[in-house]
Amino acid sequence: MGSFLEILCAVLIPPLGVFLRFGCGLEFWLSLLLTFFGFIPGMVYAIWVLTK
């Protein structure tokens, strides 16, 4: 159930989904940066990093 919530957050608010799993690490900051450049790249990266 926890991973479902993380994926759902990654679709709605990509940095939040990554933050729930990794905290304020490199993955979070990269997700935040990609989301600022465009919502779709941030969402794709967040889902990819959560499912790998």
Backbone as XML, in Angstrom:
<?xml version="1.0"?>
<chain id="A" units="angstrom">
  <residue number="1" name="MET">
    <atom name="N" x="0.831" y="-1.203" z="0.000"/>
    <atom name="CA" x="0.000" y="0.000" z="0.000"/>
    <atom name="C" x="0.863" y="1.250" z="0.000"/>
  </residue>
  <residue number="2" name="GLY">
    <atom name="N" x="2.029" y="1.198" z="0.634"/>
    <atom name="CA" x="2.895" y="2.362" z="0.683"/>
    <atom name="C" x="3.405" y="2.765" z="-0.689"/>
  </residue>
  <residue number="3" name="SER">
    <atom name="N" x="3.758" y="1.783" z="-1.518"/>
    <atom name="CA" x="4.257" y="2.122" z="-2.847"/>
    <atom name="C" x="3.142" y="2.682" z="-3.716"/>
  </residue>
  <residue number="4" name="PHE">
    <atom name="N" x="1.901" y="2.216" z="-3.533"/>
    <atom name="CA" x="0.781" y="2.777" z="-4.282"/>
    <atom name="C" x="0.601" y="4.258" z="-3.956"/>
  </residue>
  <residue number="5" name="LEU">
    <atom name="N" x="0.707" y="4.607" z="-2.696"/>
    <atom name="CA" x="0.583" y="5.999" z="-2.283"/>
    <atom name="C" x="1.717" y="6.846" z="-2.857"/>
  </residue>
  <residue number="6" name="GLU">
    <atom name="N" x="2.930" y="6.299" z="-2.864"/>
    <atom name="CA" x="4.068" y="7.025" z="-3.436"/>
    <atom name="C" x="3.883" y="7.250" z="-4.928"/>
  </residue>
  <residue number="7" name="ILE">
    <atom name="N" x="3.398" y="6.243" z="-5.658"/>
    <atom name="CA" x="3.169" y="6.383" z="-7.098"/>
    <atom name="C" x="2.056" y="7.391" z="-7.354"/>
  </residue>
  <residue number="8" name="LEU">
    <atom name="N" x="1.001" y="7.347" z="-6.556"/>
    <atom name="CA" x="-0.092" y="8.302" z="-6.710"/>
    <atom name="C" x="0.407" y="9.727" z="-6.472"/>
  </residue>
  <residue number="9" name="CYS">
    <atom name="N" x="1.211" y="9.920" z="-5.451"/>
    <atom name="CA" x="1.797" y="11.242" z="-5.200"/>
    <atom name="C" x="2.731" y="11.651" z="-6.333"/>
  </residue>
  <residue number="10" name="ALA">
    <atom name="N" x="3.447" y="10.686" z="-6.912"/>
    <atom name="CA" x="4.359" y="10.985" z="-8.016"/>
    <atom name="C" x="3.596" y="11.449" z="-9.248"/>
  </residue>
  <residue number="11" name="VAL">
    <atom name="N" x="2.383" y="10.965" z="-9.435"/>
    <atom name="CA" x="1.574" y="11.408" z="-10.567"/>
    <atom name="C" x="0.996" y="12.790" z="-10.299"/>
  </residue>
  <residue number="12" name="LEU">
    <atom name="N" x="0.546" y="13.030" z="-9.079"/>
    <atom name="CA" x="-0.089" y="14.311" z="-8.761"/>
    <atom name="C" x="0.928" y="15.412" z="-8.461"/>
  </residue>
  <residue number="13" name="ILE">
    <atom name="N" x="1.894" y="15.119" z="-7.598"/>
    <atom name="CA" x="2.935" y="16.078" z="-7.194"/>
    <atom name="C" x="4.256" y="15.304" z="-7.177"/>
  </residue>
  <residue number="14" name="PRO">
    <atom name="N" x="4.974" y="15.269" z="-8.304"/>
    <atom name="CA" x="6.151" y="14.401" z="-8.420"/>
    <atom name="C" x="7.185" y="14.519" z="-7.299"/>
  </residue>
  <residue number="15" name="PRO">
    <atom name="N" x="7.598" y="15.720" z="-6.874"/>
    <atom name="CA" x="8.616" y="15.759" z="-5.816"/>
    <atom name="C" x="8.134" y="15.159" z="-4.488"/>
  </residue>
  <residue number="16" name="LEU">
    <atom name="N" x="6.858" y="15.249" z="-4.213"/>
    <atom name="CA" x="6.337" y="14.690" z="-2.966"/>
    <atom name="C" x="6.455" y="13.170" z="-2.938"/>
  </residue>
  <residue number="17" name="GLY">
    <atom name="N" x="6.139" y="12.528" z="-4.055"/>
    <atom name="CA" x="6.267" y="11.077" z="-4.115"/>
    <atom name="C" x="7.698" y="10.620" z="-3.900"/>
  </residue>
  <residue number="18" name="VAL">
    <atom name="N" x="8.643" y="11.338" z="-4.481"/>
    <atom name="CA" x="10.061" y="10.993" z="-4.314"/>
    <atom name="C" x="10.509" y="11.297" z="-2.892"/>
  </residue>
  <residue number="19" name="PHE">
    <atom name="N" x="10.032" y="12.398" z="-2.321"/>
    <atom name="CA" x="10.398" y="12.770" z="-0.955"/>
    <atom name="C" x="9.942" y="11.712" z="0.047"/>
  </residue>
  <residue number="20" name="LEU">
    <atom name="N" x="8.761" y="11.146" z="-0.168"/>
    <atom name="CA" x="8.255" y="10.128" z="0.762"/>
    <atom name="C" x="9.166" y="8.912" z="0.827"/>
  </residue>
  <residue number="21" name="ARG">
    <atom name="N" x="9.834" y="8.589" z="-0.271"/>
    <atom name="CA" x="10.715" y="7.411" z="-0.273"/>
    <atom name="C" x="12.151" y="7.759" z="0.086"/>
  </residue>
  <residue number="22" name="PHE">
    <atom name="N" x="12.695" y="8.860" z="-0.464"/>
    <atom name="CA" x="14.125" y="9.130" z="-0.348"/>
    <atom name="C" x="14.482" y="10.299" z="0.563"/>
  </residue>
  <residue number="23" name="GLY">
    <atom name="N" x="13.512" y="11.069" z="1.016"/>
    <atom name="CA" x="13.830" y="12.243" z="1.825"/>
    <atom name="C" x="14.434" y="13.333" z="0.952"/>
  </residue>
  <residue number="24" name="CYS">
    <atom name="N" x="15.308" y="14.149" z="1.514"/>
    <atom name="CA" x="15.889" y="15.287" z="0.783"/>
    <atom name="C" x="17.193" y="14.914" z="0.087"/>
  </residue>
  <residue number="25" name="GLY">
    <atom name="N" x="17.238" y="13.749" z="-0.512"/>
    <atom name="CA" x="18.443" y="13.319" z="-1.216"/>
    <atom name="C" x="18.500" y="13.861" z="-2.629"/>
  </residue>
  <residue number="26" name="LEU">
    <atom name="N" x="19.451" y="13.366" z="-3.386"/>
    <atom name="CA" x="19.656" y="13.785" z="-4.763"/>
    <atom name="C" x="18.423" y="13.514" z="-5.619"/>
  </residue>
  <residue number="27" name="GLU">
    <atom name="N" x="17.753" y="12.399" z="-5.395"/>
    <atom name="CA" x="16.568" y="12.060" z="-6.182"/>
    <atom name="C" x="15.483" y="13.118" z="-6.040"/>
  </residue>
  <residue number="28" name="PHE">
    <atom name="N" x="15.284" y="13.605" z="-4.808"/>
    <atom name="CA" x="14.263" y="14.631" z="-4.572"/>
    <atom name="C" x="14.596" y="15.918" z="-5.310"/>
  </residue>
  <residue number="29" name="TRP">
    <atom name="N" x="15.843" y="16.380" z="-5.204"/>
    <atom name="CA" x="16.211" y="17.650" z="-5.830"/>
    <atom name="C" x="16.158" y="17.557" z="-7.353"/>
  </residue>
  <residue number="30" name="LEU">
    <atom name="N" x="16.539" y="16.422" z="-7.895"/>
    <atom name="CA" x="16.455" y="16.237" z="-9.339"/>
    <atom name="C" x="14.995" y="16.212" z="-9.785"/>
  </residue>
  <residue number="31" name="SER">
    <atom name="N" x="14.143" y="15.573" z="-9.020"/>
    <atom name="CA" x="12.715" y="15.561" z="-9.335"/>
    <atom name="C" x="12.127" y="16.967" z="-9.264"/>
  </residue>
  <residue number="32" name="LEU">
    <atom name="N" x="12.523" y="17.729" z="-8.268"/>
    <atom name="CA" x="12.041" y="19.102" z="-8.132"/>
    <atom name="C" x="12.493" y="19.958" z="-9.308"/>
  </residue>
  <residue number="33" name="LEU">
    <atom name="N" x="13.743" y="19.818" z="-9.701"/>
    <atom name="CA" x="14.273" y="20.573" z="-10.832"/>
    <atom name="C" x="13.559" y="20.210" z="-12.131"/>
  </residue>
  <residue number="34" name="LEU">
    <atom name="N" x="13.367" y="18.922" z="-12.370"/>
    <atom name="CA" x="12.661" y="18.496" z="-13.584"/>
    <atom name="C" x="11.212" y="18.956" z="-13.587"/>
  </residue>
  <residue number="35" name="THR">
    <atom name="N" x="10.574" y="18.991" z="-12.429"/>
    <atom name="CA" x="9.201" y="19.457" z="-12.342"/>
    <atom name="C" x="9.113" y="20.954" z="-12.633"/>
  </residue>
  <residue number="36" name="PHE">
    <atom name="N" x="10.117" y="21.720" z="-12.227"/>
    <atom name="CA" x="10.135" y="23.152" z="-12.563"/>
    <atom name="C" x="10.281" y="23.364" z="-14.064"/>
  </residue>
  <residue number="37" name="PHE">
    <atom name="N" x="11.062" y="22.493" z="-14.728"/>
    <atom name="CA" x="11.231" y="22.614" z="-16.176"/>
    <atom name="C" x="9.981" y="22.193" z="-16.927"/>
  </residue>
  <residue number="38" name="GLY">
    <atom name="N" x="9.218" y="21.312" z="-16.351"/>
    <atom name="CA" x="7.974" y="20.843" z="-16.960"/>
    <atom name="C" x="7.388" y="19.739" z="-16.112"/>
  </residue>
  <residue number="39" name="PHE">
    <atom name="N" x="6.089" y="19.726" z="-16.010"/>
    <atom name="CA" x="5.440" y="18.755" z="-15.132"/>
    <atom name="C" x="5.662" y="17.326" z="-15.610"/>
  </residue>
  <residue number="40" name="ILE">
    <atom name="N" x="5.584" y="17.102" z="-16.916"/>
    <atom name="CA" x="5.710" y="15.750" z="-17.464"/>
    <atom name="C" x="7.099" y="15.153" z="-17.207"/>
  </residue>
  <residue number="41" name="PRO">
    <atom name="N" x="8.206" y="15.873" z="-17.469"/>
    <atom name="CA" x="9.515" y="15.278" z="-17.145"/>
    <atom name="C" x="9.670" y="14.940" z="-15.661"/>
  </residue>
  <residue number="42" name="GLY">
    <atom name="N" x="9.148" y="15.787" z="-14.785"/>
    <atom name="CA" x="9.213" y="15.509" z="-13.355"/>
    <atom name="C" x="8.412" y="14.283" z="-12.974"/>
  </residue>
  <residue number="43" name="MET">
    <atom name="N" x="7.246" y="14.144" z="-13.580"/>
    <atom name="CA" x="6.396" y="12.999" z="-13.288"/>
    <atom name="C" x="7.028" y="11.709" z="-13.810"/>
  </residue>
  <residue number="44" name="VAL">
    <atom name="N" x="7.564" y="11.734" z="-15.021"/>
    <atom name="CA" x="8.191" y="10.543" z="-15.591"/>
    <atom name="C" x="9.388" y="10.120" z="-14.742"/>
  </residue>
  <residue number="45" name="TYR">
    <atom name="N" x="10.213" y="11.080" z="-14.345"/>
    <atom name="CA" x="11.375" y="10.751" z="-13.517"/>
    <atom name="C" x="10.933" y="10.192" z="-12.166"/>
  </residue>
  <residue number="46" name="ALA">
    <atom name="N" x="9.938" y="10.801" z="-11.553"/>
    <atom name="CA" x="9.475" y="10.344" z="-10.234"/>
    <atom name="C" x="8.952" y="8.914" z="-10.303"/>
  </residue>
  <residue number="47" name="ILE">
    <atom name="N" x="8.159" y="8.606" z="-11.311"/>
    <atom name="CA" x="7.634" y="7.246" z="-11.444"/>
    <atom name="C" x="8.773" y="6.275" z="-11.725"/>
  </residue>
  <residue number="48" name="TRP">
    <atom name="N" x="9.713" y="6.676" z="-12.580"/>
    <atom name="CA" x="10.840" y="5.806" z="-12.904"/>
    <atom name="C" x="11.673" y="5.500" z="-11.659"/>
  </residue>
  <residue number="49" name="VAL">
    <atom name="N" x="12.004" y="6.526" z="-10.882"/>
    <atom name="CA" x="12.866" y="6.320" z="-9.718"/>
    <atom name="C" x="12.141" y="5.518" z="-8.625"/>
  </residue>
  <residue number="50" name="LEU">
    <atom name="N" x="10.838" y="5.637" z="-8.539"/>
    <atom name="CA" x="10.092" y="4.887" z="-7.513"/>
    <atom name="C" x="9.890" y="3.425" z="-7.904"/>
  </residue>
  <residue number="51" name="THR">
    <atom name="N" x="9.897" y="3.130" z="-9.194"/>
    <atom name="CA" x="9.647" y="1.752" z="-9.616"/>
    <atom name="C" x="10.917" y="0.967" z="-9.920"/>
  </residue>
  <residue number="52" name="LYS">
    <atom name="N" x="12.058" y="1.644" z="-9.955"/>
    <atom name="CA" x="13.291" y="0.896" z="-10.281"/>
    <atom name="C" x="13.810" y="0.099" z="-9.124"/>
  </residue>
</chain>
